[in-house]
Amino acid sequence: MTDGSKDGDGSSVWDQLRRRKVVQWSIAYVAAGWGLLQGLSYVGTVFHWPEQLQRLAIVAFVVGLPFAVVIAWYHGDRGHQHVGGREFVILTALLLTGGSLFWWVGRMPVIVQGPAAAPTAQARDAAESGTSIAVLPFVNMSADADNEYFSDGISEELLNVLVRVPGLGVASRTSSFGYKGSELGTVAIARALKVNHVLEGSVRKSGNRVRITAQLIDAVHDRHLWSETYDRELTDIFAIQEEIANAIVKALHDQLDLTQAAAAVTVKADTKNLEAYQLYLKARELFIARKDLPESIRLFEQVTRMDPKFARGWEGLAAVCSVAPGWGITDRDYKSLSDRAARRALDLDATLSMPWAALANNARTVWPADYARSLALSDRAIAADPKNATAYLWRGISWLELGFFARAIADFDRCLQLEPGYLNAERHTALALLYAGQKDAALAAYERGLAAGFTNTIAENFVAPLVQRGDRLAALLLMDDLGLGPPIRGRLMDALSRPGSVAPDAEALVAAHEDAARNSNPGRFRAHLYLWLGDLDRAAATDDSLTGEYAVWDRYPPAWRNSPGFKHKLERSGALAYWRQHGFPPQCHPVGKQDFNCD
């Protein structure tokens, strides 16, 4: 009787494995396979082979090990010979043949997936959405961290070029740039942005030379479609952008068989002054981020001096000057400066959209506002570029100030469809909902915006609703955000808790607050302070166009609505003149020839 640990000849299993050279064969297989995998990884990186090839090779290597053991077992039973040269050649040939097959399969991703394989959820979304791409912010590899504006600018320039490609959906700038510095993988970012391709890369700028590395990734199948590195003099930066864009379009067309022909992409070099172009990129980044508007204005002015025929430089100057007063920058006549810059930009390039939007915004920022002209100019901006999210935002603000809240919300929604991360549209949506009487929806939208990181919180509009809801702590925190000190904060909370009360010293309280906070644009919410303190006459006398406030449609205190001050303010703003010519908003109606009421 034999022991269970013995083989038929009485020797142990381990002895049998050693005698039949199974251990030696296994070690040889693992060593040869590991070497093949390392070589495959190196060659695949150099030639940008699909990542599936490496995965398939690893799977095949693991699956092949049992077969190698079986072959060794039966081979070793032939006279108990050592592994000879002939057998080693056979094993090596098998490994090389397998590697060749893996390479061939890796070149044919459709066969790898299998025609009958169930599509992933992302693949189904991609099929439904068509060919789409997100341009992630290129990584700044320059020694100077300040060159990050240049790498961001190159990324956005490529995005703007790809937007014009027929049949290609492009994720918005605020959406894709929201993942700047994210540790999420490319596939996860693509899934979040609902796109099926991603363009990423890096920029290394040194003196007058630049190296741009770009790679296009199929995010559904997680494979590289195209990659290239460009070493150029900065004098041909526009040519690089055109070259990259055309390479991307060709790769998408060849790999995915786009229905439309791969028309050549052209990038217009609208300035020959590369220093001016670099300053333009920096000024634009500051404007978009609303980070340092005075510096953005200074840089745009420098750009236009360096190249007076650079249309986009004038366009940028028009845009940033248009918003400057609303951000408390009032040391110059920015409206007139914006108007001149916009006209100059359109003289140089009549196809631009933002100059029309800037002119529209300027038309409503001086009382009495010409709302009819502002809306007509906004329409021209949108006709010039239906994807100009800012044009929808500014037109929505006109509708908001006029009391057409549903129209305002529709424009803000369209803005957010184009630029989901446009927080300015989010906060104005919350404001429109509040003025329309949808307080819960308004506070929910405002909370989402605060969580996302509002730059300008417009907190003055939400203090009173929070007090009325009994959320005194949140109201106090918003007052702190507004820079209201403890002395006036307590008086305001008392007044808001007793609607209808009038503070006899309202003017002195407001003056004391503004004197204490004179370095932070204290006049920005003067009208609201007077409304909270119950001084409706002084609230009516304020000019909201100078402070960037939205006070006329405030619902607190209730006595403000339809008061003489409320009606006087609407007449001074220009809203009443627009209503009489174009119709009243749903909540308002004329009373006789001179008066009106709003429900």
C-alpha positions as CSV (number, residue, x, y, z in Angstrom):
1,M,0.0,0.0,0.0
2,T,1.4,3.4,-1.0
3,D,1.3,6.6,1.0
4,G,-0.9,9.4,-0.4
5,S,2.2,11.6,-0.7
6,K,4.0,9.1,-3.0
7,D,3.8,8.6,-6.7
8,G,3.3,5.2,-8.2
9,D,7.1,4.4,-8.1
10,G,7.4,5.2,-4.5
11,S,9.0,8.6,-4.9
12,S,7.4,11.8,-3.6
13,V,5.6,14.3,-5.8
14,W,8.4,16.8,-5.3
15,D,10.9,14.2,-6.4
16,Q,8.8,13.5,-9.5
17,L,8.6,17.2,-10.3
18,R,12.4,17.5,-10.0
19,R,13.1,14.3,-11.9
20,R,10.8,15.4,-14.8
21,K,12.4,18.9,-14.8
22,V,9.1,20.6,-14.2
23,V,10.7,23.1,-11.8
24,Q,13.4,23.9,-14.2
25,W,10.9,24.3,-17.1
26,S,8.7,26.6,-14.9
27,I,11.6,28.8,-14.0
28,A,12.7,29.0,-17.6
29,Y,9.2,29.9,-18.7
30,V,8.7,32.6,-16.0
31,A,12.2,34.1,-16.8
32,A,11.6,34.1,-20.6
33,G,8.0,35.3,-20.2
34,W,9.0,38.1,-17.8
35,G,11.7,39.2,-20.2
36,L,9.3,39.3,-23.1
37,L,6.8,41.4,-21.1
38,Q,9.5,43.9,-20.2
39,G,10.6,44.1,-23.8
40,L,7.0,44.5,-24.9
41,S,6.4,47.3,-22.4
42,Y,9.5,49.2,-23.6
43,V,8.7,48.8,-27.3
44,G,5.0,49.6,-26.8
45,T,5.9,52.8,-25.1
46,V,8.3,53.9,-27.9
47,F,5.8,53.1,-30.6
48,H,2.6,54.0,-28.7
49,W,1.0,50.6,-29.0
50,P,-2.4,50.2,-27.3
51,E,-2.4,49.5,-23.6
52,Q,-4.6,46.4,-24.2
53,L,-1.6,44.6,-25.8
54,Q,0.3,44.7,-22.5
55,R,-2.7,43.4,-20.6
56,L,-3.4,40.6,-23.0
57,A,0.3,39.6,-22.9
58,I,0.2,39.4,-19.1
59,V,-3.1,37.3,-19.2
60,A,-1.6,35.0,-21.8
61,F,1.6,34.7,-19.8
62,V,-0.4,33.6,-16.7
63,V,-2.7,31.3,-18.6
64,G,0.3,29.7,-20.4
65,L,2.1,28.6,-17.2
66,P,-0.1,25.5,-16.6
67,F,0.4,24.4,-20.2
68,A,4.2,24.8,-19.8
69,V,4.0,22.7,-16.6
70,V,2.0,19.9,-18.4
71,I,4.4,19.9,-21.4
72,A,7.4,19.7,-19.0
73,W,5.8,16.8,-17.1
74,Y,5.2,14.6,-20.1
75,H,8.5,15.6,-21.7
76,G,10.4,14.7,-18.6
77,D,8.9,11.2,-18.6
78,R,10.9,10.4,-21.8
79,G,13.8,8.6,-20.4
80,H,14.3,11.1,-17.6
81,Q,16.5,13.3,-19.9
82,H,17.7,16.8,-19.1
83,V,16.1,19.6,-21.0
84,G,18.1,19.7,-24.3
85,G,18.7,22.3,-26.8
86,R,15.9,21.1,-29.1
87,E,13.3,21.4,-26.4
88,F,14.6,24.8,-25.3
89,V,14.3,26.0,-28.9
90,I,10.7,24.7,-29.1
91,L,9.8,26.6,-25.8
92,T,11.4,29.8,-27.1
93,A,9.6,29.5,-30.4
94,L,6.3,29.0,-28.6
95,L,6.9,32.2,-26.5
96,L,7.9,34.3,-29.6
97,T,5.0,33.0,-31.6
98,G,2.6,33.8,-28.7
99,G,4.1,37.3,-28.4
100,S,3.7,37.9,-32.2
101,L,0.0,36.8,-31.9
102,F,-0.5,39.2,-28.9
103,W,1.0,42.1,-31.0
104,W,-1.3,41.2,-34.0
105,V,-4.3,41.0,-31.7
106,G,-3.4,44.3,-30.1
107,R,-3.4,46.0,-33.5
108,M,-7.0,44.8,-34.0
109,P,-9.1,46.2,-31.1
110,V,-12.4,45.3,-32.7
111,I,-11.4,41.6,-32.7
112,V,-10.1,41.9,-29.2
113,Q,-13.5,43.2,-28.0
114,G,-15.4,40.6,-29.8
115,P,-18.4,41.5,-32.0
116,A,-20.8,39.9,-29.6
117,A,-19.4,41.5,-26.4
118,A,-21.9,43.6,-24.5
119,P,-21.0,47.3,-24.7
120,T,-20.1,49.1,-21.5
121,A,-22.3,51.9,-20.2
122,Q,-19.6,54.4,-21.3
123,A,-19.5,52.9,-24.8
124,R,-23.3,53.2,-25.0
125,D,-23.2,56.8,-23.9
126,A,-20.4,57.5,-26.4
127,A,-22.4,55.9,-29.2
128,E,-25.4,58.0,-28.3
129,S,-23.4,61.3,-28.0
130,G,-21.4,60.8,-31.2
131,T,-17.7,61.6,-31.5
132,S,-16.8,63.9,-28.6
133,I,-13.6,65.2,-26.9
134,A,-12.4,67.0,-23.8
135,V,-9.3,69.1,-23.9
136,L,-7.6,68.8,-20.5
137,P,-5.3,71.6,-19.3
138,F,-1.8,70.9,-20.6
139,V,0.7,70.5,-17.8
140,N,3.2,73.2,-17.4
141,M,6.6,71.6,-17.5
142,S,8.5,74.9,-17.7
143,A,11.0,75.8,-15.1
144,D,9.1,79.0,-14.4
145,A,5.8,78.3,-12.7
146,D,4.4,81.6,-14.0
147,N,4.4,80.0,-17.5
148,E,1.3,78.1,-16.5
149,Y,-0.9,80.7,-18.1
150,F,0.9,79.8,-21.4
151,S,0.2,76.1,-21.1
152,D,-3.5,76.8,-20.1
153,G,-3.7,79.2,-23.0
154,I,-2.5,76.7,-25.5
155,S,-5.0,74.2,-24.2
156,E,-7.8,76.6,-24.6
157,E,-6.7,77.7,-28.1
158,L,-6.8,74.1,-29.2
159,L,-10.2,73.7,-27.6
160,N,-11.5,76.7,-29.5
161,V,-10.2,75.3,-32.8
162,L,-11.8,71.9,-32.2
163,V,-15.1,73.5,-31.4
164,R,-15.3,74.5,-35.1
165,V,-14.9,71.0,-36.4
166,P,-18.2,69.7,-37.9
167,G,-19.5,66.5,-36.2
168,L,-17.2,66.8,-33.2
169,G,-18.7,67.5,-29.7
170,V,-16.2,69.4,-27.4
171,A,-16.6,69.6,-23.7
172,S,-16.7,73.2,-22.4
173,R,-13.7,75.0,-21.0
174,T,-15.0,75.3,-17.5
175,S,-16.0,71.6,-17.5
176,S,-12.6,70.2,-18.7
177,F,-10.5,72.8,-16.8
178,G,-12.3,71.9,-13.6
179,Y,-10.2,68.7,-13.6
180,K,-6.9,70.7,-13.6
181,G,-4.6,69.0,-11.2
182,S,-7.1,66.2,-10.6
183,E,-5.7,62.8,-9.6
184,L,-8.6,61.0,-11.4
185,G,-7.6,58.9,-14.4
186,T,-8.3,59.9,-18.0
187,V,-11.1,57.3,-18.3
188,A,-12.8,58.5,-15.2
189,I,-12.6,62.2,-16.2
190,A,-14.0,61.3,-19.7
191,R,-16.9,59.4,-18.1
192,A,-17.7,62.4,-15.8
193,L,-17.6,64.8,-18.8
194,K,-19.6,62.4,-21.0
195,V,-17.0,62.4,-23.8
196,N,-15.4,59.5,-25.6
197,H,-12.0,61.0,-26.3
198,V,-9.5,63.1,-24.3
199,L,-6.7,65.3,-25.5
200,E,-4.0,65.9,-22.9
201,G,-0.4,66.9,-23.0
202,S,2.3,69.2,-21.6
203,V,4.1,72.4,-22.5
204,R,7.7,73.2,-21.8
205,K,8.7,76.8,-22.6
206,S,12.3,78.0,-22.4
207,G,13.3,81.3,-23.9
208,N,12.1,81.5,-27.4
209,R,11.6,77.7,-27.8
210,V,8.7,75.5,-26.8
211,R,8.1,71.8,-26.7
212,I,4.5,70.7,-26.8
213,T,3.6,67.1,-26.3
214,A,0.0,66.0,-27.1
215,Q,-1.7,62.7,-27.0
216,L,-5.2,61.7,-28.1
217,I,-6.9,58.9,-26.0
218,D,-9.8,56.8,-26.8
219,A,-11.4,56.9,-23.4
220,V,-14.0,54.2,-24.1
221,H,-11.4,51.5,-24.9
222,D,-8.6,53.2,-22.9
223,R,-6.1,53.2,-25.7
224,H,-3.9,55.8,-27.4
225,L,-4.9,56.9,-30.9
226,W,-2.2,59.4,-31.6
227,S,0.7,61.1,-29.9
228,E,3.3,63.6,-31.0
229,T,6.0,65.9,-29.7
230,Y,6.6,69.3,-31.3
231,D,9.9,71.2,-30.7
232,R,9.6,74.6,-32.3
233,E,10.6,78.2,-32.2
234,L,7.8,80.3,-30.6
235,T,7.6,82.2,-33.9
236,D,5.4,79.4,-35.3
237,I,3.0,78.8,-32.4
238,F,0.0,79.2,-34.6
239,A,1.4,76.6,-37.0
240,I,1.8,74.2,-34.1
241,Q,-1.8,74.7,-33.0
242,E,-3.0,74.1,-36.6
243,E,-0.7,71.0,-36.9
244,I,-2.0,69.5,-33.7
245,A,-5.6,70.2,-34.5
246,N,-5.3,68.6,-37.9
247,A,-3.6,65.5,-36.5
248,I,-6.4,65.1,-34.0
249,V,-9.1,65.4,-36.7
250,K,-7.3,63.0,-38.9
251,A,-6.8,60.4,-36.1
252,L,-10.5,60.6,-35.2
253,H,-11.5,60.4,-38.8
254,D,-9.3,57.4,-39.6
255,Q,-10.0,55.5,-36.4
256,L,-13.7,56.1,-36.1
257,D,-14.8,56.6,-39.7
258,L,-16.5,59.9,-39.1
259,T,-19.4,60.4,-41.6
260,Q,-18.1,63.9,-42.7
261,A,-14.9,64.4,-44.6
262,A,-11.9,65.4,-42.5
263,A,-11.7,69.0,-43.7
264,A,-8.5,70.8,-43.0
265,V,-8.4,72.9,-39.8
266,T,-7.0,76.4,-40.2
267,V,-5.7,78.6,-37.4
268,K,-5.5,82.3,-38.2
269,A,-2.4,84.0,-36.9
270,D,-4.1,87.2,-36.0
271,T,-0.9,88.7,-34.6
272,K,2.7,88.4,-35.7
273,N,3.9,89.7,-32.4
274,L,4.5,86.7,-30.2
275,E,5.2,88.7,-27.1
276,A,1.8,90.4,-27.5
277,Y,0.2,86.9,-27.9
278,Q,1.8,85.6,-24.7
279,L,0.6,88.6,-22.8
280,Y,-2.8,88.1,-24.3
281,L,-3.0,84.6,-23.0
282,K,-2.0,85.8,-19.5
283,A,-4.5,88.6,-19.6
284,R,-7.3,86.3,-20.7
285,E,-6.6,83.8,-18.0
286,L,-6.9,86.5,-15.4
287,F,-10.1,87.7,-16.9
288,I,-11.7,84.2,-17.0
289,A,-10.7,83.5,-13.4
290,R,-11.8,87.0,-12.3
291,K,-8.6,86.8,-10.3
292,D,-6.9,90.2,-10.8
293,L,-9.0,92.4,-13.1
294,P,-6.9,95.5,-12.9
295,E,-3.8,93.5,-14.0
296,S,-5.9,91.9,-16.8
297,I,-6.9,95.4,-18.0
298,R,-3.3,96.6,-17.8
299,L,-2.0,93.6,-19.8
300,F,-4.8,93.9,-22.5
301,E,-3.9,97.6,-22.9
302,Q,-0.3,96.6,-23.3
303,V,-1.2,94.0,-25.9
304,T,-3.2,96.5,-28.0
305,R,-0.3,99.0,-27.9
306,M,2.2,96.3,-29.0
307,D,-0.1,95.2,-31.9
308,P,-2.9,97.7,-32.6
309,K,-4.3,95.3,-35.3
310,F,-4.7,92.3,-32.9
311,A,-8.5,92.0,-32.9
312,R,-8.7,89.5,-30.0
313,G,-6.6,91.8,-27.9
314,W,-9.2,94.5,-28.3
315,E,-12.0,92.0,-27.7
316,G,-10.4,91.0,-24.4
317,L,-10.0,94.6,-23.4
318,A,-13.7,95.3,-24.2
319,A,-14.8,92.3,-22.1
320,V,-12.8,92.9,-19.0
321,C,-13.6,96.7,-18.9
322,S,-17.3,95.8,-19.3
323,V,-17.3,93.9,-16.0
324,A,-14.9,96.0,-14.1
325,P,-17.5,98.4,-12.4
326,G,-19.5,95.4,-11.2
327,W,-16.4,94.2,-9.4
328,G,-15.8,97.5,-7.6
329,I,-13.2,98.9,-10.1
330,T,-14.4,102.4,-10.7
331,D,-11.2,104.5,-11.0
332,R,-11.8,105.2,-14.7
333,D,-14.7,105.4,-17.2
334,Y,-14.6,101.7,-18.0
335,K,-17.9,101.7,-20.0
336,S,-16.5,104.2,-22.5
337,L,-13.2,102.3,-22.7
338,S,-15.1,99.1,-23.2
339,D,-17.2,100.6,-26.0
340,R,-14.2,101.9,-27.9
341,A,-12.3,98.6,-27.6
342,A,-15.4,96.6,-28.8
343,R,-15.8,98.9,-31.8
344,R,-12.1,98.6,-32.6
345,A,-12.3,94.8,-32.4
346,L,-15.3,94.6,-34.8
347,D,-13.6,97.0,-37.2
348,L,-10.7,94.5,-37.3
349,D,-12.8,91.3,-37.3
350,A,-16.5,91.6,-37.9
351,T,-17.0,87.8,-37.2
352,L,-16.2,88.2,-33.4
353,S,-19.0,87.6,-30.9
354,M,-17.7,89.0,-27.6
355,P,-17.5,92.6,-28.7
356,W,-21.3,92.6,-29.3
357,A,-21.8,91.0,-25.9
358,A,-19.6,93.7,-24.3
359,L,-21.6,96.5,-26.0
360,A,-24.8,94.8,-24.8
361,N,-23.6,94.6,-21.3
362,N,-22.5,98.3,-21.3
363,A,-25.9,99.4,-22.6
364,R,-27.6,98.2,-19.4
365,T,-25.0,99.4,-16.9
366,V,-25.8,103.1,-16.9
367,W,-29.2,104.4,-15.8
368,P,-31.5,104.8,-17.5
369,A,-30.5,101.6,-19.2
370,D,-31.3,101.2,-22.9
371,Y,-32.6,97.6,-22.4
372,A,-34.0,97.4,-25.9
373,R,-30.6,98.1,-27.4
374,S,-28.9,95.8,-24.9
375,L,-31.1,92.9,-25.8
376,A,-30.7,93.5,-29.5
377,L,-26.9,93.6,-29.2
378,S,-27.0,90.4,-27.1
379,D,-28.9,88.7,-29.9
380,R,-26.2,89.8,-32.4
381,A,-23.5,88.3,-30.1
382,I,-25.4,85.0,-29.9
383,A,-26.0,85.0,-33.7
384,A,-22.3,85.5,-34.3
385,D,-21.5,82.6,-31.9
386,P,-24.4,80.4,-30.6
387,K,-21.9,78.9,-28.1
388,N,-21.0,82.2,-26.5
389,A,-22.0,81.3,-22.9
390,T,-21.3,84.8,-21.6
391,A,-23.6,86.4,-24.1
392,Y,-26.5,84.2,-22.7
393,L,-25.5,85.2,-19.2
394,W,-25.5,88.9,-19.9
395,R,-28.8,88.7,-21.8
396,G,-30.2,86.8,-18.9
397,I,-29.2,89.5,-16.5
398,S,-31.1,92.1,-18.6
399,W,-34.2,89.9,-18.4
400,L,-33.6,89.6,-14.6
401,E,-33.4,93.3,-14.1
402,L,-36.5,93.8,-16.3
403,G,-38.5,91.3,-14.2
404,F,-38.8,88.6,-16.9
405,F,-37.6,85.9,-14.5
406,A,-38.6,82.9,-16.7
407,R,-36.7,84.3,-19.7
408,A,-33.7,85.0,-17.4
409,I,-33.7,81.5,-16.1
410,A,-33.9,80.1,-19.6
411,D,-30.8,82.1,-20.6
412,F,-28.9,81.1,-17.5
413,D,-29.8,77.4,-18.1
414,R,-28.5,77.7,-21.7
415,C,-25.3,79.3,-20.4
416,L,-24.9,76.4,-18.0
417,Q,-25.5,73.8,-20.7
418,L,-22.6,75.3,-22.6
419,E,-20.4,75.9,-19.6
420,P,-21.6,73.7,-16.7
421,G,-19.0,75.2,-14.4
422,Y,-20.0,78.8,-15.0
423,L,-20.7,79.8,-11.4
424,N,-21.8,83.3,-12.3
425,A,-24.7,81.8,-14.2
426,E,-25.4,79.5,-11.2
427,R,-25.7,82.4,-8.8
428,H,-27.9,84.4,-11.1
429,T,-30.1,81.4,-11.5
430,A,-30.5,81.4,-7.7
431,L,-31.3,85.1,-7.7
432,A,-33.9,84.8,-10.5
433,L,-35.6,81.9,-8.6
434,L,-35.6,84.1,-5.4
435,Y,-37.2,87.1,-7.2
436,A,-39.8,84.8,-8.8
437,G,-40.9,83.7,-5.3
438,Q,-39.4,80.2,-5.5
439,K,-37.5,80.6,-2.2
440,D,-36.7,77.0,-1.5
441,A,-35.4,76.3,-5.0
442,A,-33.4,79.6,-4.9
443,L,-31.7,78.7,-1.6
444,A,-30.9,75.2,-2.9
445,A,-29.3,76.7,-6.0
446,Y,-27.4,79.2,-4.0
447,E,-26.1,76.5,-1.6
448,R,-24.8,74.5,-4.6
449,G,-23.0,77.5,-5.9
450,L,-21.4,78.3,-2.6
451,A,-20.2,74.7,-2.3
452,A,-18.7,75.0,-5.8
453,G,-16.9,78.2,-4.8
454,F,-18.7,81.4,-5.8
455,T,-16.1,84.2,-6.4
456,N,-18.7,86.9,-5.8
457,T,-21.4,85.5,-3.5
458,I,-24.1,88.3,-3.9
459,A,-24.8,87.4,-0.3
460,E,-26.8,90.6,0.2
461,N,-29.7,89.0,-1.6
462,F,-29.9,86.0,0.6
463,V,-29.5,87.4,4.1
464,A,-33.1,88.4,4.6
465,P,-34.6,85.2,3.2
466,L,-32.5,83.2,5.7
467,V,-33.6,85.3,8.6
468,Q,-37.3,85.0,7.5
469,R,-36.8,81.2,7.4
470,G,-35.3,81.3,10.9
471,D,-31.8,80.4,9.9
472,R,-30.1,83.2,11.8
473,L,-26.7,81.5,12.0
474,A,-26.4,81.3,8.2
475,A,-27.6,84.9,7.9
476,L,-24.9,86.0,10.3
477,L,-22.3,84.1,8.3
478,L,-23.3,85.8,5.1
479,M,-23.2,89.2,6.8
480,D,-19.6,88.4,7.9
481,D,-18.9,87.5,4.2
482,L,-20.2,91.0,3.3
483,G,-17.8,92.6,5.7
484,L,-20.5,93.8,8.1
485,G,-19.0,94.4,11.5
486,P,-20.6,93.4,14.9
487,P,-22.0,96.9,15.7
488,I,-24.2,97.1,12.5
489,R,-24.8,93.4,12.3
490,G,-26.8,93.2,15.5
491,R,-29.0,96.2,14.5
492,L,-29.6,94.6,11.1
493,M,-30.6,91.3,12.6
494,D,-33.1,93.1,14.9
495,A,-34.6,95.0,12.0
496,L,-34.9,92.0,9.8
497,S,-36.6,90.1,12.6
498,R,-39.3,92.9,12.8
499,P,-40.4,93.6,9.2
500,G,-42.0,97.1,9.0
501,S,-39.8,98.7,11.6
502,V,-37.8,101.8,10.6
503,A,-34.4,102.6,12.1
504,P,-34.3,106.4,12.7
505,D,-30.5,106.4,12.5
506,A,-30.3,104.3,9.3
507,E,-28.2,106.9,7.4
508,A,-25.7,107.2,10.3
509,L,-25.4,103.4,10.6
510,V,-24.8,103.0,6.9
511,A,-22.3,105.8,6.8
512,A,-20.4,104.4,9.8
513,H,-20.2,100.9,8.1
514,E,-19.0,102.4,4.8
515,D,-16.4,104.4,6.6
516,A,-15.1,101.3,8.4
517,A,-15.0,99.3,5.2
518,R,-14.1,101.9,2.6
519,N,-11.4,99.7,1.1
520,S,-13.7,96.9,0.0
521,N,-16.3,98.7,-2.2
522,P,-18.7,99.3,0.7
523,G,-21.3,101.0,-1.5
524,R,-22.0,97.8,-3.3
525,F,-25.0,96.8,-1.2
526,R,-26.0,100.2,0.2
527,A,-29.6,99.8,-1.1
528,H,-30.0,96.5,0.7
529,L,-28.8,98.1,4.0
530,Y,-31.4,100.8,3.7
531,L,-34.1,98.2,2.9
532,W,-33.3,96.1,5.9
533,L,-33.3,99.1,8.1
534,G,-36.7,100.1,6.8
535,D,-35.6,103.4,5.2
536,L,-37.4,102.9,1.8
537,D,-36.8,106.5,0.6
538,R,-33.1,106.2,0.9
539,A,-33.1,102.8,-0.7
540,A,-35.0,104.3,-3.7
541,A,-32.4,107.0,-4.0
542,T,-29.5,104.6,-4.6
543,D,-28.2,104.0,-8.1
544,D,-27.8,100.2,-8.4
545,S,-26.0,100.6,-11.8
546,L,-23.1,102.2,-10.0
547,T,-22.8,99.5,-7.2
548,G,-23.7,96.4,-9.2
549,E,-26.6,95.6,-6.9
550,Y,-29.9,93.9,-7.6
551,A,-32.1,95.6,-5.1
552,V,-35.3,96.7,-7.0
553,W,-36.9,93.2,-7.0
554,D,-36.0,92.4,-3.4
555,R,-39.0,91.0,-1.5
556,Y,-37.8,92.2,2.0
557,P,-39.3,94.1,3.6
558,P,-42.8,93.3,2.0
559,A,-43.7,97.0,2.2
560,W,-41.1,97.8,-0.5
561,R,-43.1,96.1,-3.3
562,N,-45.3,98.7,-5.0
563,S,-44.1,101.5,-2.7
564,P,-43.4,104.9,-4.3
565,G,-39.7,104.2,-4.0
566,F,-40.0,100.8,-5.8
567,K,-41.8,102.4,-8.7
568,H,-39.5,105.4,-8.8
569,K,-36.5,103.1,-9.0
570,L,-37.9,101.1,-11.9
571,E,-38.6,104.3,-13.8
572,R,-35.1,105.6,-13.1
573,S,-33.5,102.3,-14.2
574,G,-35.2,102.4,-17.6
575,A,-37.3,99.2,-17.0
576,L,-40.6,101.1,-17.1
577,A,-39.8,102.7,-20.5
578,Y,-39.0,99.2,-21.9
579,W,-42.3,97.8,-20.5
580,R,-44.4,100.5,-22.0
581,Q,-42.9,99.9,-25.4
582,H,-42.5,96.1,-25.4
583,G,-44.9,94.8,-22.8
584,F,-44.9,94.3,-19.0
585,P,-43.5,91.2,-17.3
586,P,-46.1,88.6,-16.1
587,Q,-46.2,89.9,-12.5
588,C,-46.8,93.5,-13.4
589,H,-49.6,95.4,-15.2
590,P,-50.3,99.0,-16.0
591,V,-52.8,101.0,-14.0
592,G,-54.2,103.8,-16.0
593,K,-51.8,105.7,-18.2
594,Q,-49.2,106.6,-15.7
595,D,-49.2,104.0,-12.9
596,F,-48.5,100.3,-12.6
597,N,-48.6,97.5,-9.9
598,C,-46.5,94.4,-9.5
599,D,-48.0,91.4,-7.7
